[in-house]
Amino acid sequence: MSTFTHEARQLAFQQLDQAKLTFAARGWFPGTSGNLSVKISSSPLLVAVTASGKDKTISTPNDYLVVDAENKPYEATSLKPSAETQIHTAIYRNIPKAGAVFHVHTIANNLISELYGDVSYVTLRDQELIKGLGIWEEGAEIRIPIVENYADIPKLANAVENVLDPRIPGVLIRNHGIYAWGGNDFEAKRHLESFEFLFSYHLQWLQVRHLAVQA
Ligand SMILES: [Zn+2]
């Protein structure tokens, strides 16, 4: 027996579609990379995810499926979940309030992950958009974890699991991309956009800071 309604599944698929087309228009899924998920049920854990290998700039009736906690399709389907679905379920298992997880590959998140990969985190501070992550203290400083890009996906999922910080809704994978999450699709999108702004700003700041007027 299904533990969710047809409407719940449709709503999750619609949310995924909206986020997918928005991010695709920004070029955040190069070469069919990236994947998105929305949680449908916590107990048992059931998640709507993007199917593997699809062109994310278009919408078709076969773009999403529901998987269980073992990353297996929950309903009969010819679609395959992305191999990286394991990282999504690892995040849902460890961050119970997460309702959506978005993963994209961008030049900015790749460069930041490589620049600071050796120290395993990047520290950002004094930025308005830190509020976009739900962190409101004045002068807030955030530390975003970076893990190595292991080819073995269970090992990669385990590495992500080990650095999860409930205060920071994202983890970078070195020269690969970011996983960002939130309580729902709206919040996950806000977090992802905030991270990407902060990364782009930081990279551009590194390029122009020598131009800053000395007092
Ligand atoms: Zn990826």
Residues whose N, C-alpha, C, O or C-beta is under 5 A from the ligand:
A	BS01	ZN	G34 G177
